[in-house]
């Protein structure tokens, strides 16, 4: 299956998983408030007990890039593309099948791009909770200690639901109502994304404590 996907992507036989307006809705609509709220996050426990950062180290470090792209980004990409192809394949799509307006698979394609859009938003939720700390566990700072972040997440979920289920916005953004099984699938994404990073931080803390 992986080989088929690589060939299909390279041959251009897979339709785009997002539309331009859906990308703008993510960049300008769903990301802004949670990102601003993370800027008000309190310092995590144990910050003063760790050695200072080297003066030669920039703001964007190697560890930050590995975490954001290698862990959070990769996990989110796999989950979101899994949702996209799940919707297409259950409708009987195969690489190269037409999905444009008027084709039998067009509605399935619109639903698949909607699943991609909603999946990215739910992965953002998991990423936001993971990004609250660099080393400490979420339980050490508390789930509800950043009310601005909770408000930002609530806004982006309501905003996403409006784009997915409100008929006027469906026509504007090219979305379609998601079936319950797709909603249930996407609802697991925040826990998976956050849980992956939580496990990574736990391994780092354990390794640090066991070092001589």
N, C-alpha and C positions, 0 to 999 in steps of 0.2 A: 504493500500500500504506500509506503514512504517513497518508493521508487516511482510509482505512478504519479504521486503528487509533484515530485521534483521535475519529472518530464513535462507534466501538464503546465506547471508554472513557467518553465523555460520556453515552452512552445506557445505560450500565450492563450491556452485553451481554458483557463480558469477565469471566470468573471471577477471584476474588482469587488472586494468584500465591503467597501465603503464608498459612499458617494461624497462629492465635494461638500455639500451642505451638511452632511452628517459629521464630517471631519471638523468643519467650522463650529458645529454645535458642541463638539467635545472641547475644542481649543478655547472657545469663547464663552461657552455656557456651563459646562459641567466641571471643568478643572479649576476655575478661578477662585471660587470661595473656599473650597478645601485647602488649596495651596496657600491662600492668605492666612487661613486659620492655623496652619502648621507653623507659620512664622511667629505665632504667639505661644507656641508650646514651651512649657517650663523646662529648665535643664533636668536631664534625667539623673536618677540616683547613681552615685559612684563617679561622677564626673571629676571631682576634685581629687579622688584617690588614684586616678590614672596619670601617667607621665604626660607632660605637655607635648603638643604636636611640634615636630621639628620646624624651625623657622624657615627652612627651604621648601617646605611642603605647601603647595597651593591650596586654594579653596576647594577645587575639584581634585580629589585624590584618586589614586589607583583603586583603593578599596571601595570608594564611592561608585566608581564606574562599574567595577565588578558586581557590586550589589545591585545597582540599578538596572544594568543591562544583562549581566550574567544570571542573576537570580530573579528579581522581580519582573524585569522585562521579558525574559525568556518564558517564565511560567505563564505570564499574562498572554503572551503571543500564542502559546500552544493552546491554552484554554479557549481563547477567542476564535482562533481559526478552527478549532474542533467544533465549536458551536456553529460556525458558518457552514462547514462541510456537512455537519449532522443534518441541518435543515435541508440542504440541497440533495444529499444522498437519499434521505428518506422519501423525497419526492420523485426519486428515480433518475436523478441527474447523473451524467457521465461526462468526463472531460471532453470538451468540444461541443457539447449540446448547446443550442442557442437559448439564451435567457432574456433576450430583448423584448421590447413591447410587442404584444401580439403573439408571442410564442407560448406554448403550453406550460413552460416552466417559469414564466415571468413572475407570477405571484410568489412562487417558491423562492425565486431569487430576491425579490423585495423583502420577503420574510427573513431570508438569510442575512442580508445586509443589516436589517433591523436587529437580528440576533448579535451580529458583530458589534454594532453600535452599543446596544445594551450591555453586552459582555465587557466591552472596554470600560464602561462606566462602573460596573460592579467590580472589575479588577482595580479600578481607581480607589474604590472604597477600601479594599484590602491593602492596597499600597499605602494609603493614607494612615491607616492604623499601624502598619509596619514601620513607616517612616517617623513615627513619633519618638522612637529611640534608636540609637546606634548600637547599644550594647545590652541594655537592661531589657527584661521581659515586660510585656504589656501589663501584667498583673502588678508589677512594681510601681507603676505610675497611675494605675487605675483606668478603667475603660471610659469613665464619664468625667474625667478631670479637665477636659478641653471642650467646654460647651460650644465654642465657636466652630470647632471642627464638626461636632454633631449636627449643628445647624446647617453647615455647608453641605454635609452629606445628605441631610434631609432634603435640602433644596435640589441637589443634583438628581436625587431619585425621583422627586416629584416632577422636575423638569423632563427627565427621561420618560417617565410614564405619560406625560402630556404629549410628547413627540410620538410615542408609540401608539397611543390609543385615541387621541383626539383627532377626529376626521379632518378638520381643516389643516392641522399640522402634518398629518400623514401625507396629504397631497403636496405640501410644500417641501417636506424633507425626504420624501420617498420612503416612508416607513409603512409597516403593516402590523396589525395586532399579533402578538406572539402567542402561540398555543401554550397550554399549561405545562406540558412536558419540557418545552424550551425554557419557560420561566423558571421551572424547578431546577433545570440544569444550570442556568446562569446564576441562580441564587446561591449556588455553592461556591462560586468563584471568589468572593471576598475572603471566605474562610481558608480556601486553598492557598491563595496568594499570601495572605497574612501568615498562615500556618507554616508555609515553606520558609519564610524569612525568620519566623520565630524559632523554628528548628535550627536554622543556620546560626542564629545568635546564641542559642543554647549550646551548640557544639563549640563555638568559639569561647564561651565562658567556661565550659568544662575543660577544654584544652588548656586555657590559661591557668586554671586552678591546679591542674595536674602537672604543669611544667615545674621542674626542679628549680 
